[in-house]
Amino acid sequence: MFRSCSRRNLFQMAGAAAASMLGSRITFPQQPKPDAATQNAMRGFIITHPDPFPALETRATVSLVRGENRRKMIYEALLAIDDQIKPKLKNKT
């Protein structure tokens, strides 16, 4: 008979089935390692940002909650950090 399952379980089962069917038949070709001259030539093509990444002034505020009901978990997570969020929201308006 049909057994109900979540979307996440469905994708996990499909991935496991595909992996078991493929088994060890997949092989990836090995790329030859470039020589020193090629590596030096490739270094000129790396583009970096001119400004350094700014340091964090404070750590991000997070709240972790476990449960089954998504709406209830979101509510509880926001309630846990409510005293830190409300002053910042008042400044945004």
MMTF fields as JSON, N, C-alpha, C and O atoms, coordinates in Angstrom:
{
  "mmtfVersion": "1.0.0",
  "mmtfProducer": "UNKNOWN",
  "numBonds": 371,
  "numAtoms": 372,
  "numGroups": 93,
  "numChains": 1,
  "numModels": 1,
  "chainsPerModel": [1],
  "groupsPerChain": [93],
  "chainIdList": ["A"],
  "bondAtomList": [4, 2, 8, 6, 12, 10, 16, 14, 20, 18, 24, 22, 28, 26, 32, 30, 36, 34, 40, 38, 44, 42, 48, 46, 52, 50, 56, 54, 60, 58, 64, 62, 68, 66, 72, 70, 76, 74, 80, 78, 84, 82, 88, 86, 92, 90, 96, 94, 100, 98, 104, 102, 108, 106, 112, 110, 116, 114, 120, 118, 124, 122, 128, 126, 132, 130, 136, 134, 140, 138, 144, 142, 148, 146, 152, 150, 156, 154, 160, 158, 164, 162, 168, 166, 172, 170, 176, 174, 180, 178, 184, 182, 188, 186, 192, 190, 196, 194, 200, 198, 204, 202, 208, 206, 212, 210, 216, 214, 220, 218, 224, 222, 228, 226, 232, 230, 236, 234, 240, 238, 244, 242, 248, 246, 252, 250, 256, 254, 260, 258, 264, 262, 268, 266, 272, 270, 276, 274, 280, 278, 284, 282, 288, 286, 292, 290, 296, 294, 300, 298, 304, 302, 308, 306, 312, 310, 316, 314, 320, 318, 324, 322, 328, 326, 332, 330, 336, 334, 340, 338, 344, 342, 348, 346, 352, 350, 356, 354, 360, 358, 364, 362, 368, 366],
  "bondOrderList": [1, 1, 1, 1, 1, 1, 1, 1, 1, 1, 1, 1, 1, 1, 1, 1, 1, 1, 1, 1, 1, 1, 1, 1, 1, 1, 1, 1, 1, 1, 1, 1, 1, 1, 1, 1, 1, 1, 1, 1, 1, 1, 1, 1, 1, 1, 1, 1, 1, 1, 1, 1, 1, 1, 1, 1, 1, 1, 1, 1, 1, 1, 1, 1, 1, 1, 1, 1, 1, 1, 1, 1, 1, 1, 1, 1, 1, 1, 1, 1, 1, 1, 1, 1, 1, 1, 1, 1, 1, 1, 1, 1],
  "groupList": [{"groupName": "MET", "atomNameList": ["N", "CA", "C", "O"], "elementList": ["N", "C", "C", "O"], "formalChargeList": [0, 0, 0, 0], "bondAtomList": [1, 0, 2, 1, 3, 2], "bondOrderList": [1, 1, 2], "singleLetterCode": "M", "chemCompType": "L-PEPTIDE LINKING"}, {"groupName": "PHE", "atomNameList": ["N", "CA", "C", "O"], "elementList": ["N", "C", "C", "O"], "formalChargeList": [0, 0, 0, 0], "bondAtomList": [1, 0, 2, 1, 3, 2], "bondOrderList": [1, 1, 2], "singleLetterCode": "F", "chemCompType": "L-PEPTIDE LINKING"}, {"groupName": "ARG", "atomNameList": ["N", "CA", "C", "O"], "elementList": ["N", "C", "C", "O"], "formalChargeList": [0, 0, 0, 0], "bondAtomList": [1, 0, 2, 1, 3, 2], "bondOrderList": [1, 1, 2], "singleLetterCode": "R", "chemCompType": "L-PEPTIDE LINKING"}, {"groupName": "SER", "atomNameList": ["N", "CA", "C", "O"], "elementList": ["N", "C", "C", "O"], "formalChargeList": [0, 0, 0, 0], "bondAtomList": [1, 0, 2, 1, 3, 2], "bondOrderList": [1, 1, 2], "singleLetterCode": "S", "chemCompType": "L-PEPTIDE LINKING"}, {"groupName": "CYS", "atomNameList": ["N", "CA", "C", "O"], "elementList": ["N", "C", "C", "O"], "formalChargeList": [0, 0, 0, 0], "bondAtomList": [1, 0, 2, 1, 3, 2], "bondOrderList": [1, 1, 2], "singleLetterCode": "C", "chemCompType": "L-PEPTIDE LINKING"}, {"groupName": "ASN", "atomNameList": ["N", "CA", "C", "O"], "elementList": ["N", "C", "C", "O"], "formalChargeList": [0, 0, 0, 0], "bondAtomList": [1, 0, 2, 1, 3, 2], "bondOrderList": [1, 1, 2], "singleLetterCode": "N", "chemCompType": "L-PEPTIDE LINKING"}, {"groupName": "LEU", "atomNameList": ["N", "CA", "C", "O"], "elementList": ["N", "C", "C", "O"], "formalChargeList": [0, 0, 0, 0], "bondAtomList": [1, 0, 2, 1, 3, 2], "bondOrderList": [1, 1, 2], "singleLetterCode": "L", "chemCompType": "L-PEPTIDE LINKING"}, {"groupName": "GLN", "atomNameList": ["N", "CA", "C", "O"], "elementList": ["N", "C", "C", "O"], "formalChargeList": [0, 0, 0, 0], "bondAtomList": [1, 0, 2, 1, 3, 2], "bondOrderList": [1, 1, 2], "singleLetterCode": "Q", "chemCompType": "L-PEPTIDE LINKING"}, {"groupName": "ALA", "atomNameList": ["N", "CA", "C", "O"], "elementList": ["N", "C", "C", "O"], "formalChargeList": [0, 0, 0, 0], "bondAtomList": [1, 0, 2, 1, 3, 2], "bondOrderList": [1, 1, 2], "singleLetterCode": "A", "chemCompType": "L-PEPTIDE LINKING"}, {"groupName": "GLY", "atomNameList": ["N", "CA", "C", "O"], "elementList": ["N", "C", "C", "O"], "formalChargeList": [0, 0, 0, 0], "bondAtomList": [1, 0, 2, 1, 3, 2], "bondOrderList": [1, 1, 2], "singleLetterCode": "G", "chemCompType": "PEPTIDE LINKING"}, {"groupName": "ILE", "atomNameList": ["N", "CA", "C", "O"], "elementList": ["N", "C", "C", "O"], "formalChargeList": [0, 0, 0, 0], "bondAtomList": [1, 0, 2, 1, 3, 2], "bondOrderList": [1, 1, 2], "singleLetterCode": "I", "chemCompType": "L-PEPTIDE LINKING"}, {"groupName": "THR", "atomNameList": ["N", "CA", "C", "O"], "elementList": ["N", "C", "C", "O"], "formalChargeList": [0, 0, 0, 0], "bondAtomList": [1, 0, 2, 1, 3, 2], "bondOrderList": [1, 1, 2], "singleLetterCode": "T", "chemCompType": "L-PEPTIDE LINKING"}, {"groupName": "PRO", "atomNameList": ["N", "CA", "C", "O"], "elementList": ["N", "C", "C", "O"], "formalChargeList": [0, 0, 0, 0], "bondAtomList": [1, 0, 2, 1, 3, 2], "bondOrderList": [1, 1, 2], "singleLetterCode": "P", "chemCompType": "L-PEPTIDE LINKING"}, {"groupName": "LYS", "atomNameList": ["N", "CA", "C", "O"], "elementList": ["N", "C", "C", "O"], "formalChargeList": [0, 0, 0, 0], "bondAtomList": [1, 0, 2, 1, 3, 2], "bondOrderList": [1, 1, 2], "singleLetterCode": "K", "chemCompType": "L-PEPTIDE LINKING"}, {"groupName": "ASP", "atomNameList": ["N", "CA", "C", "O"], "elementList": ["N", "C", "C", "O"], "formalChargeList": [0, 0, 0, 0], "bondAtomList": [1, 0, 2, 1, 3, 2], "bondOrderList": [1, 1, 2], "singleLetterCode": "D", "chemCompType": "L-PEPTIDE LINKING"}, {"groupName": "HIS", "atomNameList": ["N", "CA", "C", "O"], "elementList": ["N", "C", "C", "O"], "formalChargeList": [0, 0, 0, 0], "bondAtomList": [1, 0, 2, 1, 3, 2], "bondOrderList": [1, 1, 2], "singleLetterCode": "H", "chemCompType": "L-PEPTIDE LINKING"}, {"groupName": "GLU", "atomNameList": ["N", "CA", "C", "O"], "elementList": ["N", "C", "C", "O"], "formalChargeList": [0, 0, 0, 0], "bondAtomList": [1, 0, 2, 1, 3, 2], "bondOrderList": [1, 1, 2], "singleLetterCode": "E", "chemCompType": "L-PEPTIDE LINKING"}, {"groupName": "VAL", "atomNameList": ["N", "CA", "C", "O"], "elementList": ["N", "C", "C", "O"], "formalChargeList": [0, 0, 0, 0], "bondAtomList": [1, 0, 2, 1, 3, 2], "bondOrderList": [1, 1, 2], "singleLetterCode": "V", "chemCompType": "L-PEPTIDE LINKING"}, {"groupName": "TYR", "atomNameList": ["N", "CA", "C", "O"], "elementList": ["N", "C", "C", "O"], "formalChargeList": [0, 0, 0, 0], "bondAtomList": [1, 0, 2, 1, 3, 2], "bondOrderList": [1, 1, 2], "singleLetterCode": "Y", "chemCompType": "L-PEPTIDE LINKING"}],
  "groupTypeList": [0, 1, 2, 3, 4, 3, 2, 2, 5, 6, 1, 7, 0, 8, 9, 8, 8, 8, 8, 3, 0, 6, 9, 3, 2, 10, 11, 1, 12, 7, 7, 12, 13, 12, 14, 8, 8, 11, 7, 5, 8, 0, 2, 9, 1, 10, 10, 11, 15, 12, 14, 12, 1, 12, 8, 6, 16, 11, 2, 8, 11, 17, 3, 6, 17, 2, 9, 16, 5, 2, 2, 13, 0, 10, 18, 16, 8, 6, 6, 8, 10, 14, 14, 7, 10, 13, 12, 13, 6, 13, 5, 13, 11],
  "groupIdList": [1, 2, 3, 4, 5, 6, 7, 8, 9, 10, 11, 12, 13, 14, 15, 16, 17, 18, 19, 20, 21, 22, 23, 24, 25, 26, 27, 28, 29, 30, 31, 32, 33, 34, 35, 36, 37, 38, 39, 40, 41, 42, 43, 44, 45, 46, 47, 48, 49, 50, 51, 52, 53, 54, 55, 56, 57, 58, 59, 60, 61, 62, 63, 64, 65, 66, 67, 68, 69, 70, 71, 72, 73, 74, 75, 76, 77, 78, 79, 80, 81, 82, 83, 84, 85, 86, 87, 88, 89, 90, 91, 92, 93],
  "secStructList": [7, 7, 7, 7, 7, 7, 2, 2, 2, 2, 2, 2, 2, 2, 2, 2, 2, 2, 2, 2, 2, 2, 6, 6, 7, 7, 7, 7, 7, 7, 7, 7, 7, 7, 7, 2, 2, 2, 2, 2, 2, 2, 2, 6, 6, 7, 7, 7, 7, 1, 1, 7, 7, 7, 7, 7, 1, 1, 7, 7, 7, 7, 7, 7, 7, 7, 7, 1, 7, 2, 2, 2, 2, 2, 2, 2, 2, 2, 2, 2, 6, 2, 2, 2, 2, 2, 2, 2, 2, 2, 2, 2, 7],
  "xCoordList": [0.826, 0.0, 0.871, 2.079, 0.256, 0.988, 1.285, 0.401, 2.52, 2.942, 3.272, 4.062, 2.698, 2.956, 4.35, 4.823, 4.992, 6.313, 6.476, 5.752, 7.439, 7.665, 8.425, 8.984, 8.434, 9.141, 10.64, 11.302, 11.176, 12.589, 12.918, 13.924, 12.08, 12.319, 12.218, 12.96, 11.299, 11.143, 12.434, 12.9, 13.012, 14.256, 15.417, 16.279, 15.45, 16.504, 16.419, 17.432, 15.208, 15.033, 15.382, 16.005, 14.978, 15.289, 16.793, 17.331, 17.472, 18.923, 19.621, 20.581, 19.144, 19.738, 19.513, 20.405, 18.332, 18.044, 18.932, 19.465, 19.089, 19.935, 21.386, 22.077, 21.841, 23.226, 23.446, 24.501, 22.452, 22.625, 22.602, 23.281, 21.816, 21.78, 23.076, 23.539, 23.669, 24.898, 26.088, 26.979, 26.091, 27.161, 28.522, 28.743, 29.419, 30.789, 31.044, 32.197, 29.984, 30.163, 30.625, 31.119, 30.471, 30.859, 32.346, 32.834, 33.051, 34.463, 34.69, 34.146, 35.488, 35.785, 37.218, 38.128, 37.431, 38.799, 39.672, 39.223, 40.902, 41.845, 42.459, 42.968, 42.4, 42.99, 44.482, 44.874, 45.32, 46.759, 47.046, 46.445, 47.961, 48.329, 49.176, 50.138, 48.817, 49.587, 51.004, 51.241, 51.929, 53.314, 53.472, 52.528, 54.637, 54.882, 54.668, 54.121, 55.086, 54.92, 53.438, 53.031, 52.637, 51.199, 50.547, 49.684, 50.957, 50.398, 50.724, 49.866, 51.957, 52.326, 51.537, 51.16, 51.28, 50.504, 49.052, 48.419, 48.527, 47.135, 46.94, 45.828, 47.961, 47.833, 47.398, 46.733, 47.753, 47.377, 45.892, 45.38, 45.184, 43.76, 42.876, 41.654, 43.455, 42.655, 42.304, 43.184, 41.019, 40.552, 40.139, 39.318, 40.704, 40.34, 39.735, 39.979, 38.957, 38.328, 39.373, 40.134, 39.436, 40.482, 40.328, 41.325, 39.087, 38.863, 38.831, 38.238, 39.456, 39.389, 37.983, 37.22, 37.661, 36.345, 36.265, 37.156, 35.216, 35.152, 34.957, 34.266, 35.574, 35.432, 34.039, 33.438, 33.541, 32.233, 32.323, 33.225, 31.393, 31.362, 30.762, 31.251, 29.706, 29.054, 28.702, 28.693, 28.423, 27.995, 26.514, 25.761, 26.102, 24.704, 23.873, 24.339, 22.668, 21.757, 20.959, 20.322, 20.998, 20.253, 19.525, 19.864, 18.53, 17.793, 17.485, 17.009, 17.757, 17.506, 16.366, 16.342, 15.426, 14.249, 13.998, 14.166, 13.598, 13.239, 11.736, 11.106, 11.177, 9.756, 9.252, 10.028, 7.965, 7.318, 6.556, 6.471, 6.005, 5.18, 6.043, 6.568, 6.189, 7.075, 6.659, 7.502, 5.392, 4.925, 5.192, 5.617, 4.941, 5.17, 6.664, 7.042, 7.512, 8.953, 9.461, 10.298, 8.966, 9.372, 8.939, 9.7, 7.712, 7.199, 8.063, 8.435, 8.387, 9.195, 10.617, 11.193, 11.189, 12.54, 12.567, 13.483, 11.579, 11.518, 11.204, 11.705, 10.384, 10.052, 11.287, 11.426, 12.181, 13.382, 14.342, 15.072, 14.353, 15.255, 14.483, 15.0, 13.247, 12.365, 12.961, 12.87, 13.57, 14.116, 15.274, 15.568, 15.93, 17.036, 16.58, 17.229, 15.47, 14.997, 14.132, 14.264, 13.249, 12.303, 12.988, 12.554, 14.036, 14.676, 15.238, 15.194, 15.754, 16.31, 15.205, 15.391, 14.052, 12.935, 12.339, 11.862, 12.357, 11.829, 12.666, 12.136, 13.96, 14.845, 14.679, 15.04, 14.151, 14.03, 12.852, 12.855, 11.853, 10.658, 10.849, 9.923],
  "yCoordList": [-1.182, 0.0, 1.245, 1.166, 2.394, 3.648, 4.158, 4.214, 4.524, 5.066, 6.534, 6.863, 7.411, 8.839, 9.176, 8.613, 10.11, 10.551, 12.015, 12.546, 12.657, 14.072, 14.249, 13.296, 15.466, 15.781, 15.533, 15.057, 15.861, 15.629, 14.142, 13.762, 13.299, 11.854, 11.334, 10.433, 11.9, 11.478, 11.743, 10.88, 12.95, 13.269, 12.419, 12.029, 12.13, 11.278, 9.877, 9.289, 9.349, 8.004, 7.984, 7.037, 9.039, 9.093, 9.19, 8.55, 9.984, 10.1, 8.795, 8.412, 8.112, 6.828, 5.795, 5.0, 5.803, 4.857, 5.13, 4.201, 6.403, 6.748, 6.37, 5.865, 6.619, 6.28, 4.778, 4.31, 4.016, 2.564, 1.992, 1.005, 2.615, 2.133, 2.442, 1.643, 3.604, 3.981, 3.204, 2.804, 2.996, 2.23, 2.797, 4.001, 1.955, 2.39, 2.609, 2.647, 2.753, 2.94, 4.346, 4.571, 5.304, 6.675, 6.836, 6.523, 7.325, 7.653, 9.054, 9.429, 9.807, 11.16, 11.211, 10.704, 11.814, 11.881, 12.76, 13.789, 12.351, 13.119, 14.219, 13.97, 15.441, 16.572, 16.598, 16.442, 16.788, 16.888, 18.181, 19.218, 18.118, 19.29, 20.215, 19.767, 21.516, 22.427, 22.612, 22.534, 22.857, 23.06, 24.452, 25.242, 24.745, 26.0, 27.215, 28.22, 27.146, 28.289, 28.58, 29.741, 27.538, 27.721, 28.29, 29.163, 27.797, 28.314, 29.798, 30.577, 30.193, 31.608, 32.454, 33.58, 31.935, 32.677, 32.823, 33.846, 31.798, 31.832, 32.802, 33.292, 33.092, 33.991, 35.391, 36.082, 35.815, 37.141, 37.261, 38.376, 36.148, 36.175, 36.151, 36.239, 36.037, 36.027, 37.464, 38.303, 37.732, 39.079, 39.127, 38.325, 40.061, 40.224, 41.601, 42.516, 41.738, 43.013, 43.936, 43.503, 45.205, 46.098, 46.451, 46.69, 46.487, 46.83, 45.559, 44.563, 45.575, 44.389, 44.221, 45.183, 43.016, 42.734, 43.391, 43.19, 44.174, 44.881, 43.909, 42.898, 44.236, 43.404, 43.6, 44.665, 42.575, 42.656, 43.479, 43.278, 44.398, 45.19, 44.372, 44.406, 43.644, 42.8, 41.472, 41.342, 40.531, 39.228, 39.284, 40.082, 38.441, 38.379, 37.725, 36.809, 38.191, 37.625, 36.513, 36.721, 35.339, 34.204, 33.506, 33.673, 32.729, 31.934, 30.587, 30.529, 29.514, 28.175, 27.536, 27.561, 26.964, 26.34, 25.022, 24.925, 24.011, 22.72, 22.519, 22.99, 21.823, 21.547, 20.943, 20.632, 20.785, 20.189, 21.219, 21.084, 22.243, 23.239, 24.445, 25.128, 24.704, 25.782, 27.141, 27.903, 27.454, 28.763, 28.96, 30.032, 27.926, 28.009, 28.162, 28.906, 27.459, 27.556, 28.956, 29.499, 29.544, 30.904, 31.888, 32.774, 31.729, 32.612, 32.511, 33.531, 31.288, 31.087, 31.617, 32.16, 31.466, 31.971, 33.494, 34.075, 34.143, 35.606, 36.112, 37.158, 35.379, 35.763, 35.701, 36.508, 34.751, 34.593, 35.776, 36.099, 36.421, 37.557, 38.861, 39.818, 38.886, 40.033, 41.299, 42.374, 41.183, 42.358, 42.984, 44.162, 42.235, 42.769, 43.255, 44.113, 42.718, 43.075, 44.334, 45.176, 44.471, 45.599, 46.969, 47.815, 47.226, 48.557, 48.827, 49.964, 47.823, 48.021, 48.249, 49.007, 47.601, 47.805, 49.195, 49.775, 49.738, 51.077, 52.123, 53.132, 51.886, 52.824, 52.742, 53.686, 51.654, 51.448, 52.212, 52.473, 52.578, 53.216, 54.657, 55.313],
  "zCoordList": [0.0, 0.0, 0.0, 0.223, -0.25, -0.315, 1.082, 1.936, 1.302, 2.593, 2.388, 1.503, 3.169, 2.989, 3.505, 4.492, 2.809, 3.232, 2.865, 2.023, 3.51, 3.248, 1.936, 1.393, 1.445, 0.211, 0.379, -0.543, 1.57, 1.833, 1.754, 1.155, 2.351, 2.291, 0.864, 0.473, 0.086, -1.297, -2.08, -2.824, -1.907, -2.606, -2.108, -2.896, -0.817, -0.287, -0.87, -1.251, -0.936, -1.5, -2.981, -3.463, -3.714, -5.138, -5.36, -6.264, -4.541, -4.654, -4.325, -4.994, -3.296, -2.924, -4.023, -4.32, -4.623, -5.702, -6.912, -7.519, -7.259, -8.406, -8.14, -9.025, -6.918, -6.585, -6.607, -7.035, -6.146, -6.138, -7.557, -7.839, -8.456, -9.834, -10.559, -11.373, -10.269, -10.945, -10.402, -11.151, -9.094, -8.473, -8.782, -8.656, -9.177, -9.437, -10.924, -11.353, -11.713, -13.152, -13.508, -14.612, -12.577, -12.883, -12.613, -11.527, -13.61, -13.434, -13.976, -15.015, -13.271, -13.684, -14.203, -13.546, -15.37, -15.905, -15.014, -14.51, -14.83, -14.03, -14.882, -15.975, -14.36, -15.049, -14.752, -13.595, -15.754, -15.469, -14.709, -14.991, -13.75, -12.973, -13.856, -14.479, -13.909, -14.757, -14.215, -13.01, -15.124, -14.716, -14.089, -14.088, -13.567, -12.844, -13.741, -13.286, -15.006, -15.918, -16.151, -16.182, -16.313, -16.522, -15.266, -15.356, -14.09, -12.847, -12.681, -12.267, -13.002, -12.914, -13.896, -13.572, -15.09, -16.083, -15.641, -15.899, -14.974, -14.523, -13.365, -13.173, -12.597, -11.453, -11.873, -11.101, -13.06, -13.522, -13.806, -13.91, -13.934, -14.25, -13.018, -13.143, -11.831, -10.604, -10.25, -10.059, -10.168, -9.871, -8.407, -7.961, -7.667, -6.265, -6.07, -6.856, -5.035, -4.725, -4.121, -3.256, -4.551, -4.051, -2.568, -1.887, -2.058, -0.655, 0.183, -0.234, 1.353, 2.206, 2.774, 2.869, 3.142, 3.714, 5.084, 5.91, 5.348, 6.638, 7.799, 7.675, 8.917, 10.117, 10.713, 10.572, 11.371, 12.002, 13.281, 14.093, 13.454, 14.682, 15.818, 16.947, 15.512, 16.52, 15.874, 14.65, 16.679, 16.18, 15.816, 16.375, 14.884, 14.469, 15.571, 16.249, 15.74, 16.722, 16.06, 15.027, 16.659, 16.134, 17.269, 18.44, 16.907, 17.868, 17.222, 16.088, 17.944, 17.427, 18.201, 19.432, 17.467, 18.069, 17.361, 16.145, 18.11, 17.526, 17.641, 18.587, 16.679, 16.732, 15.437, 14.534, 15.362, 14.198, 13.362, 12.141, 14.008, 13.324, 12.953, 13.832, 11.665, 11.21, 11.738, 12.212, 11.666, 12.12, 13.61, 14.04, 14.376, 15.816, 16.117, 17.021, 15.362, 15.579, 15.24, 15.961, 14.155, 13.787, 14.853, 15.241, 15.325, 16.377, 17.629, 18.208, 18.052, 19.253, 19.08, 20.023, 17.884, 17.634, 17.688, 18.271, 17.092, 17.131, 18.53, 18.943, 19.251, 20.626, 21.52, 22.439, 21.26, 22.073, 21.917, 22.854, 20.759, 20.529, 20.328, 19.753, 20.806, 20.637, 21.249, 20.655, 22.434, 23.104, 22.337, 22.535, 21.478, 20.689, 19.32, 18.721, 18.818, 17.477, 17.483, 16.595, 18.475, 18.485, 18.427, 17.646, 19.214, 19.099, 17.708, 17.238, 17.055, 15.719, 14.698, 13.747, 14.884, 13.961, 14.12, 13.145, 15.332, 15.545, 14.815, 14.349, 14.718, 14.01, 12.502, 11.799, 11.989, 10.537, 9.937, 8.733, 10.725, 10.165, 9.846, 9.37]
}
